[in-house]
């Protein structure tokens, strides 16, 4: 009888100790750890739980310096021949609103120009050939909006003034005799509207751009004209 009472006492003590052990261990399994980020995926007391993680939110966007180069073709609306155009860009993508806004300065160069033959009884052979080259170095500050909700694909549109540093050069010949070259420089003001899309690749983005441009051209050589045209450009923009 004494042995039975002793066994019952020992058994009762063992069962009484189980709740105490569970209380000391917390009574719940430990939180799992995300192998990719090293962060707790569960709600442990030390990490503050899911609510605390949500309150921290995603990392804020940061700004980026922009540097790009584009090359394409210009189709003038003023009778000049289509010609190649090259452009370099420098700017900054603002961190606000998911990097939706950017400011840049684009510098481009092109030299379109027509040529032709005219009849004139005063010159040898009764006709002369002429060639006009319109050199255009253009500076365009641009404010740009970028739609950044489509992942790698980022459509954009911009607007800005265009400062044309121009030089019209005319040369020709009559009966194999060169006619003296004539040039006329000027500075003209216009505007530009770029519309295009970026595809994020590597440290920047492949870029396609359609640029509508307009400006005045008032030279004695050309008469009252304009610099209106449409250019299609392809290139790459680094986001540093």
Backbone as numpy.savetxt, mean C-alpha at the origin, in Angstrom:
# Nx Ny Nz CAx CAy CAz Cx Cy Cz
-13.28 -59.31 69.67 -14.11 -58.10 69.67 -13.25 -56.84 69.67
-12.19 -56.86 70.48 -11.30 -55.70 70.51 -10.64 -55.46 69.16
-10.31 -56.62 68.51 -9.67 -56.49 67.19 -10.61 -55.87 66.18
-11.89 -56.25 66.20 -12.89 -55.70 65.26 -13.10 -54.21 65.50
-13.16 -53.81 66.76 -13.35 -52.38 67.06 -12.16 -51.56 66.59
-10.96 -52.12 66.73 -9.75 -51.40 66.28 -9.74 -51.22 64.77
-10.17 -52.27 64.02 -10.22 -52.19 62.55 -11.21 -51.15 62.08
-12.36 -51.10 62.74 -13.36 -50.10 62.36 -12.86 -48.69 62.61
-12.13 -48.47 63.69 -11.60 -47.14 64.00 -10.60 -46.67 62.97
-9.71 -47.62 62.54 -8.71 -47.27 61.52 -9.37 -46.92 60.20
-10.38 -47.73 59.80 -11.10 -47.49 58.53 -11.79 -46.13 58.55
-12.43 -45.78 59.64 -13.10 -44.48 59.75 -12.14 -43.33 59.65
-10.96 -43.47 60.23 -9.95 -42.39 60.15 -9.49 -42.18 58.73
-9.33 -43.31 57.99 -8.88 -43.19 56.58 -9.92 -42.45 55.74
-11.18 -42.79 55.88 -12.23 -42.12 55.09 -12.40 -40.66 55.49
-12.17 -40.34 56.73 -12.28 -38.94 57.18 -11.18 -38.09 56.60
-10.01 -38.69 56.25 -8.90 -37.92 55.71 -9.02 -37.59 54.24
-9.89 -38.32 53.49 -10.02 -38.07 52.04 -10.51 -36.68 51.71
-11.62 -36.16 52.31 -12.05 -34.78 52.01 -10.98 -33.76 52.32
-10.24 -33.97 53.42 -9.19 -33.01 53.77 -8.13 -32.95 52.70
-7.75 -34.13 52.15 -6.72 -34.16 51.09 -7.20 -33.48 49.84
-8.48 -33.70 49.49 -9.04 -33.05 48.30 -9.08 -31.55 48.46
-9.43 -31.08 49.65 -9.49 -29.64 49.90 -8.13 -29.00 49.74
-7.08 -29.71 50.24 -5.73 -29.14 50.13 -5.26 -29.08 48.69
-5.69 -30.03 47.82 -5.23 -30.06 46.42 -6.05 -29.15 45.53
-7.11 -28.54 46.00 -7.94 -27.63 45.21 -9.17 -28.30 44.66
-9.22 -29.63 44.61 -10.41 -30.32 44.19 -10.69 -30.21 42.72
-9.77 -29.73 41.88 -10.04 -29.55 40.44 -8.76 -29.81 39.69
-8.86 -30.32 38.46 -7.68 -30.57 37.65 -7.00 -29.27 37.27
-5.68 -29.29 37.03 -4.95 -28.08 36.63 -5.28 -27.70 35.20
-5.13 -26.40 34.86 -5.46 -25.89 33.53 -4.46 -26.39 32.50
-4.99 -26.64 31.26 -4.13 -27.07 30.16 -3.35 -25.88 29.62
-2.18 -26.14 29.04 -1.32 -25.10 28.49 -1.31 -25.21 26.97
-1.55 -24.08 26.27 -1.50 -24.04 24.81 -0.07 -24.25 24.35
0.22 -25.30 23.57 1.61 -25.56 23.17 2.15 -24.52 22.21
1.26 -23.80 21.53 1.73 -22.81 20.56 2.13 -21.50 21.19
1.40 -21.06 22.23 1.64 -19.75 22.82 2.22 -19.83 24.22
2.11 -20.99 24.86 2.59 -21.11 26.23 1.64 -20.50 27.24
0.41 -20.15 26.81 -0.57 -19.54 27.71 -1.55 -20.59 28.19
-2.12 -20.38 29.41 -3.14 -21.28 29.93 -4.38 -21.18 29.08
-4.93 -22.36 28.71 -6.17 -22.35 27.95 -7.38 -22.40 28.86
-7.16 -22.73 30.10 -8.26 -22.80 31.05 -8.30 -21.61 31.96
-9.10 -21.73 33.08 -9.29 -20.59 33.97 -8.65 -20.79 35.30
-7.33 -20.94 35.41 -6.66 -21.10 36.69 -6.73 -19.82 37.48
-6.57 -19.94 38.79 -6.69 -18.77 39.65 -5.59 -17.78 39.39
-4.37 -18.28 39.05 -3.25 -17.37 38.86 -3.40 -16.53 37.60
-3.98 -17.11 36.53 -4.06 -16.38 35.26 -5.25 -15.46 35.19
-6.18 -15.60 36.10 -7.35 -14.73 36.09 -8.50 -15.31 35.30
-8.29 -16.45 34.59 -9.38 -17.10 33.90 -9.64 -16.51 32.54
-10.60 -17.11 31.80 -10.93 -16.64 30.46 -11.40 -15.20 30.43
-12.13 -14.77 31.43 -12.63 -13.39 31.43 -11.48 -12.41 31.45
-10.42 -12.74 32.22 -9.27 -11.83 32.28 -8.53 -11.80 30.96
-8.42 -12.96 30.29 -7.74 -13.00 29.00 -8.50 -12.20 27.96
-9.82 -12.31 27.97 -10.64 -11.58 27.00 -10.52 -10.09 27.20
-10.38 -9.66 28.47 -10.30 -8.23 28.75 -9.02 -7.63 28.20
-7.97 -8.47 28.08 -6.71 -7.95 27.54 -6.82 -7.68 26.05
-7.61 -8.50 25.30 -7.83 -8.29 23.89 -6.62 -8.60 23.04
-6.78 -8.41 21.70 -5.69 -8.67 20.77 -4.64 -7.56 20.86
-3.44 -7.90 20.40 -2.37 -6.91 20.41 -2.72 -5.76 19.48
-2.46 -4.52 19.87 -2.82 -3.38 19.02 -1.99 -3.34 17.75
-2.58 -2.80 16.67 -1.87 -2.66 15.42 -0.74 -1.65 15.58
0.31 -1.83 14.80 1.41 -0.87 14.83 1.55 -0.23 13.47
2.10 0.98 13.42 2.34 1.65 12.16 3.52 1.05 11.42
3.61 1.35 10.14 4.70 0.83 9.31 5.14 1.88 8.31
6.45 1.96 8.09 6.95 2.77 7.00 6.72 2.04 5.69
6.43 2.80 4.66 6.10 2.24 3.34 7.12 2.71 2.32
7.62 1.79 1.51 8.53 2.13 0.41 8.20 1.21 -0.76
7.96 1.81 -1.93 7.54 1.00 -3.06 8.09 1.51 -4.38
7.98 0.64 -5.37 8.38 0.98 -6.74 7.36 0.36 -7.69
6.88 1.15 -8.64 5.88 0.71 -9.60 6.34 1.07 -11.01
5.94 0.27 -11.98 6.20 0.58 -13.38 4.96 0.21 -14.17
4.67 0.99 -15.21 3.46 0.72 -15.98 3.42 1.54 -17.25
2.22 1.70 -17.75 2.02 2.43 -19.00 1.03 3.55 -18.82
1.29 4.68 -19.48 0.43 5.86 -19.43 -0.27 6.05 -20.76
-1.59 6.21 -20.71 -2.37 6.52 -21.90 -2.91 7.94 -21.75
-2.26 8.96 -22.37 -2.72 10.34 -22.23 -4.03 10.58 -22.98
-4.80 11.56 -22.49 -6.05 11.95 -23.13 -5.89 13.17 -24.03
-4.66 13.69 -24.18 -4.46 14.96 -24.89 -3.80 14.78 -26.25
-3.81 13.57 -26.79 -3.24 13.35 -28.11 -1.80 12.88 -28.10
-1.15 12.86 -26.95 0.21 12.33 -26.87 0.18 10.81 -26.97
1.29 10.25 -27.42 1.37 8.80 -27.58 1.50 8.12 -26.21
1.00 6.88 -26.07 1.20 6.12 -24.83 2.70 5.94 -24.56
3.04 5.87 -23.27 4.46 5.78 -22.93 4.61 5.08 -21.58
5.84 4.60 -21.31 6.15 3.95 -20.03 6.27 5.00 -18.93
5.81 4.63 -17.72 5.95 5.51 -16.56 6.53 4.70 -15.41
7.45 5.32 -14.66 8.04 4.68 -13.48 7.78 5.52 -12.24
7.55 4.87 -11.11 7.17 5.58 -9.88 7.88 4.97 -8.67
8.33 5.83 -7.76 8.80 5.39 -6.45 7.94 6.06 -5.38
7.78 5.38 -4.25 6.91 5.87 -3.18 7.58 5.76 -1.82
7.30 6.72 -0.97 7.71 6.69 0.43 6.54 7.19 1.28
6.26 6.50 2.38 5.15 6.94 3.20 5.09 6.22 4.53
3.92 6.31 5.17 3.73 5.72 6.49 2.29 5.23 6.62
2.12 4.00 7.09 0.81 3.43 7.36 0.48 3.67 8.84
-0.59 4.38 9.11 -0.97 4.73 10.47 -1.50 3.50 11.22
-1.25 3.40 12.53 -1.69 2.22 13.28 -3.17 2.21 13.61
-3.85 3.33 13.46 -5.23 3.44 13.89 -6.18 2.68 12.96
-7.31 2.23 13.51 -8.38 1.59 12.73 -7.85 0.46 11.86
-7.07 -0.43 12.47 -6.52 -1.60 11.76 -5.69 -1.20 10.54
-4.89 -0.14 10.68 -3.97 0.29 9.61 -4.72 0.63 8.32
-5.88 1.28 8.47 -6.70 1.59 7.31 -6.25 2.85 6.56
-5.47 3.71 7.19 -5.08 4.96 6.56 -3.56 5.05 6.40
-3.15 5.64 5.28 -1.72 5.81 5.00 -1.52 7.14 4.29
-0.35 7.70 4.48 0.05 8.89 3.75 1.36 8.60 3.04
1.48 9.01 1.78 2.70 8.75 1.03 2.96 9.86 0.03
4.20 9.89 -0.45 4.59 10.80 -1.53 5.12 9.95 -2.67
4.52 10.09 -3.84 4.93 9.35 -5.02 5.63 10.30 -6.00
6.75 9.83 -6.55 7.49 10.60 -7.56 7.57 9.74 -8.81
7.07 10.28 -9.92 7.03 9.50 -11.16 7.63 10.30 -12.30
8.05 9.56 -13.33 8.62 10.19 -14.51 8.11 9.49 -15.77
7.77 10.28 -16.77 7.38 9.78 -18.07 7.72 10.83 -19.12
7.74 10.42 -20.37 8.10 11.35 -21.46 7.34 10.99 -22.74
6.01 11.13 -22.71 5.24 10.83 -23.92 5.42 11.93 -24.96
4.99 11.66 -26.17 5.07 12.70 -27.20 4.68 12.19 -28.57
4.01 13.02 -29.35 3.65 12.64 -30.71 4.72 13.07 -31.71
4.56 12.64 -32.93 5.41 13.09 -34.03 4.57 13.10 -35.30
5.06 13.81 -36.30 4.28 13.89 -37.53 5.04 14.60 -38.63
4.39 14.71 -39.78 4.96 15.38 -40.96 3.99 16.45 -41.44
4.52 17.64 -41.74 3.70 18.76 -42.21 4.25 19.29 -43.54
3.34 19.78 -44.36 3.74 20.38 -45.64 3.99 21.87 -45.45
5.08 22.35 -46.08 5.42 23.79 -46.02 6.34 24.10 -47.19
5.86 24.92 -48.14 6.68 25.21 -49.33 7.94 26.01 -49.04
8.07 26.52 -47.84 9.23 27.36 -47.50 10.44 26.53 -47.10
10.27 25.24 -46.87 11.39 24.41 -46.43 11.84 23.49 -47.56
13.09 23.05 -47.53 13.58 22.13 -48.56 12.71 20.86 -48.65
12.35 20.50 -49.88 11.51 19.33 -50.09 10.03 19.59 -49.90
9.65 20.79 -49.45 8.25 21.15 -49.31 7.55 20.56 -48.10
8.27 19.87 -47.25 7.67 19.35 -46.02 8.74 19.15 -44.95
8.32 19.07 -43.74 9.25 18.83 -42.62 8.64 17.83 -41.65
9.52 17.17 -40.92 9.09 16.21 -39.91 9.40 16.80 -38.54
8.48 16.66 -37.60 8.66 17.20 -36.26 8.41 16.10 -35.21
8.96 16.32 -34.02 8.80 15.37 -32.92 8.76 16.14 -31.60
7.69 15.94 -30.84 7.52 16.59 -29.53 7.71 15.56 -28.43
8.54 15.88 -27.45 8.71 15.05 -26.26 8.30 15.86 -25.04
7.33 15.34 -24.30 6.82 16.04 -23.12 7.39 15.37 -21.87
8.48 15.91 -21.34 9.09 15.36 -20.12 8.25 15.78 -18.91
7.89 14.80 -18.09 7.05 15.07 -16.92 7.65 14.39 -15.68
8.15 15.19 -14.76 8.55 14.71 -13.44 7.45 15.17 -12.48
6.76 14.21 -11.87 5.55 14.52 -11.10 5.71 14.09 -9.66
5.32 14.98 -8.74 5.33 14.71 -7.30 3.89 14.73 -6.83
3.45 13.63 -6.18 2.07 13.57 -5.70 2.01 13.12 -4.25
1.72 14.05 -3.31 1.37 13.63 -1.94 -0.03 13.01 -1.97
-0.20 11.88 -1.29 -1.46 11.15 -1.37 -1.93 10.71 0.01
-3.22 10.92 0.28 -3.88 10.34 1.44 -4.64 9.12 0.97
-4.39 7.98 1.60 -4.91 6.71 1.10 -5.74 6.01 2.16
-6.85 5.41 1.71 -7.66 4.54 2.57 -7.46 3.09 2.11
-7.17 2.19 3.08 -6.92 0.78 2.80 -7.98 -0.06 3.54
-8.69 -0.92 2.81 -9.68 -1.79 3.44 -8.99 -3.07 3.87
-8.80 -3.24 5.17 -7.95 -4.30 5.70 -8.73 -5.48 6.28
-9.98 -5.67 5.89 -10.81 -6.73 6.47 -10.86 -7.99 5.61
-10.06 -8.08 4.55 -10.12 -9.21 3.63 -8.88 -10.10 3.70
-8.18 -10.08 4.80 -6.99 -10.91 4.94 -5.83 -10.36 4.12
-5.26 -11.21 3.26 -4.10 -10.80 2.47 -4.44 -9.78 1.39
-5.69 -9.73 0.97 -6.11 -8.83 -0.10 -6.55 -7.50 0.50
-5.91 -6.40 0.07 -6.18 -5.08 0.65 -6.48 -4.08 -0.48
-7.76 -3.84 -0.80 -8.10 -2.78 -1.77 -7.78 -1.41 -1.18
-7.47 -0.44 -2.05 -7.18 0.90 -1.57 -7.63 1.95 -2.58
-7.84 3.14 -2.07 -8.17 4.30 -2.90 -7.51 5.52 -2.27
-7.08 6.46 -3.10 -6.40 7.64 -2.57 -6.74 8.88 -3.37
-6.28 10.01 -2.88 -6.47 11.27 -3.58 -5.37 12.23 -3.16
-4.95 13.08 -4.08 -3.92 14.05 -3.75 -3.61 14.97 -4.91
-2.95 16.09 -4.64 -2.54 17.01 -5.70 -1.32 16.46 -6.45
-1.16 16.88 -7.70 0.00 16.49 -8.51 0.74 17.75 -8.94
2.04 17.76 -8.67 2.89 18.89 -9.05 3.73 18.44 -10.24
3.45 19.03 -11.40 4.12 18.64 -12.65 5.31 19.58 -12.90
6.50 19.01 -12.94 7.69 19.74 -13.39 7.92 19.33 -14.84
7.57 20.22 -15.77 7.44 19.83 -17.16 8.46 20.53 -18.06
8.75 19.86 -19.16 9.61 20.45 -20.17 9.21 19.90 -21.54
8.71 20.79 -22.40 8.33 20.42 -23.76 9.53 20.66 -24.68
9.89 19.63 -25.44 11.04 19.72 -26.34 10.57 19.33 -27.74
10.83 20.22 -28.72 10.47 19.96 -30.11 11.72 20.00 -30.97
11.86 19.02 -31.83 12.94 19.00 -32.81 12.39 18.44 -34.12
13.11 18.68 -35.21 12.62 18.20 -36.49 13.70 18.29 -37.56
13.30 17.99 -38.80 14.20 18.08 -39.93 13.40 18.33 -41.20
14.05 18.95 -42.16 13.43 19.24 -43.46 14.46 18.95 -44.54
14.14 18.00 -45.43 15.07 17.65 -46.50 16.39 17.14 -45.98
16.36 16.44 -44.85 17.58 15.90 -44.26 18.37 16.91 -43.45
17.90 18.14 -43.38 18.58 19.19 -42.61 17.88 19.34 -41.25
18.60 19.17 -40.12 17.97 19.31 -38.80 17.44 20.72 -38.57
16.30 20.80 -37.95 15.72 22.08 -37.51 16.09 22.27 -36.05
16.46 23.47 -35.68 16.91 23.76 -34.31 15.92 23.30 -33.26
16.46 22.70 -32.19 15.63 22.21 -31.09 15.10 23.37 -30.27
13.83 23.28 -29.87 13.18 24.29 -29.04 12.64 23.62 -27.79
12.84 24.23 -26.63 12.34 23.67 -25.37 11.62 24.74 -24.55
10.70 24.31 -23.71 9.93 25.22 -22.86 9.60 24.52 -21.54
10.17 24.99 -20.43 9.87 24.38 -19.12 8.74 25.12 -18.41
8.11 24.44 -17.47 7.09 25.08 -16.64 6.75 24.17 -15.47
6.01 24.72 -14.50 5.47 23.95 -13.38 3.95 24.07 -13.41
3.28 22.94 -13.40 1.82 22.92 -13.48 1.26 22.16 -12.28
-0.01 22.45 -11.95 -0.67 21.81 -10.82 -1.88 21.02 -11.32
-2.04 19.83 -10.78 -3.19 19.00 -11.13 -3.60 18.13 -9.95
-4.21 17.00 -10.24 -4.65 16.10 -9.20 -4.61 14.66 -9.68
-4.61 13.73 -8.73 -4.56 12.32 -9.07 -5.44 11.50 -8.16
-6.02 10.43 -8.70 -6.89 9.53 -7.96 -6.44 8.09 -8.20
-5.61 7.52 -7.31 -5.19 6.12 -7.45 -6.23 5.16 -6.87
-6.42 4.06 -7.58 -7.35 3.02 -7.16 -6.70 1.67 -7.44
-6.61 0.80 -6.44 -5.92 -0.46 -6.69 -6.09 -1.48 -5.59
-5.19 -2.46 -5.59 -5.26 -3.53 -4.61 -3.85 -4.01 -4.28
-3.65 -4.38 -3.02 -2.40 -4.98 -2.56 -2.67 -6.45 -2.21
-1.67 -7.30 -2.48 -1.73 -8.69 -2.03 -0.53 -8.93 -1.13
-0.80 -9.17 0.17 0.26 -9.30 1.15 1.14 -10.51 0.83
2.44 -10.25 0.65 3.38 -11.31 0.32 4.76 -10.92 0.85
5.34 -11.75 1.71 6.66 -11.45 2.26 6.60 -10.24 3.16
7.62 -9.37 3.10 7.67 -8.20 3.98 6.81 -7.04 3.50
6.04 -7.23 2.46 5.21 -6.15 1.92 4.06 -6.71 1.12
3.80 -6.10 -0.05 2.65 -6.51 -0.84 2.89 -6.26 -2.32
2.47 -7.23 -3.14 2.38 -7.01 -4.57 1.26 -5.99 -4.80
1.49 -5.02 -5.70 0.56 -3.91 -5.84 0.18 -3.68 -7.30
-1.11 -3.54 -7.53 -1.63 -3.14 -8.82 -2.43 -1.86 -8.65
-2.18 -0.88 -9.52 -2.81 0.44 -9.32 -3.25 1.03 -10.66
-4.46 1.56 -10.65 -4.98 2.33 -11.78 -5.05 3.79 -11.34
-4.34 4.66 -12.04 -4.23 6.08 -11.63 -4.88 6.97 -12.67
-5.89 7.73 -12.24 -6.49 8.76 -13.09 -5.86 10.09 -12.71
-5.33 10.80 -13.69 -4.66 12.07 -13.41 -5.15 13.17 -14.35
-5.11 14.38 -13.86 -5.52 15.54 -14.65 -4.72 16.75 -14.22
-4.39 17.60 -15.18 -3.65 18.83 -14.89 -3.63 19.71 -16.12
-3.22 20.94 -15.97 -3.18 21.89 -17.08 -1.83 21.83 -17.79
-1.81 22.23 -19.04 -0.58 22.32 -19.82 -0.73 23.51 -20.76
-0.08 24.61 -20.41 -0.20 25.84 -21.19 1.19 26.27 -21.66
1.64 25.68 -22.76 2.92 26.01 -23.38 2.69 26.64 -24.75
3.59 27.53 -25.12 3.52 28.10 -26.48 3.70 27.00 -27.52
4.51 26.00 -27.19 4.78 24.91 -28.14 3.55 24.04 -28.34
2.84 23.74 -27.26 1.70 22.82 -27.33 0.37 23.52 -27.45
0.31 24.83 -27.10 -0.97 25.51 -26.99 -1.65 25.13 -25.68
-2.86 25.60 -25.48 -3.61 25.27 -24.26 -4.07 23.82 -24.33
-3.57 23.02 -23.41 -3.88 21.59 -23.41 -4.01 21.13 -21.96
-3.85 19.85 -21.73 -3.95 19.31 -20.37 -3.09 18.06 -20.28
-2.94 17.58 -19.05 -2.13 16.39 -18.81 -3.00 15.21 -18.36
-4.25 15.23 -18.74 -5.14 14.16 -18.34 -4.70 12.82 -18.93
-4.88 11.78 -18.16 -4.50 10.45 -18.63 -4.86 9.37 -17.64
-4.65 8.16 -18.06 -4.91 6.99 -17.23 -3.70 6.08 -17.32
-3.17 5.67 -16.16 -2.01 4.78 -16.15 -2.31 3.54 -15.33
-1.77 2.42 -15.78 -1.88 1.15 -15.09 -0.47 0.76 -14.63
-0.31 0.57 -13.31 1.03 0.33 -12.74 1.03 -0.94 -11.90
2.15 -1.66 -11.96 2.36 -2.85 -11.16 3.70 -2.73 -10.43
3.76 -3.26 -9.21 5.00 -3.18 -8.45 4.89 -3.84 -7.11
5.73 -3.39 -6.18 5.81 -3.99 -4.85 5.98 -2.87 -3.81
5.27 -3.00 -2.70 5.39 -2.06 -1.59 5.92 -2.79 -0.36
7.04 -2.31 0.17 7.57 -2.84 1.42 6.88 -2.13 2.58
6.51 -2.89 3.61 5.97 -2.34 4.85 6.99 -2.66 5.95
7.75 -1.66 6.35 8.89 -1.85 7.24 8.57 -1.48 8.68
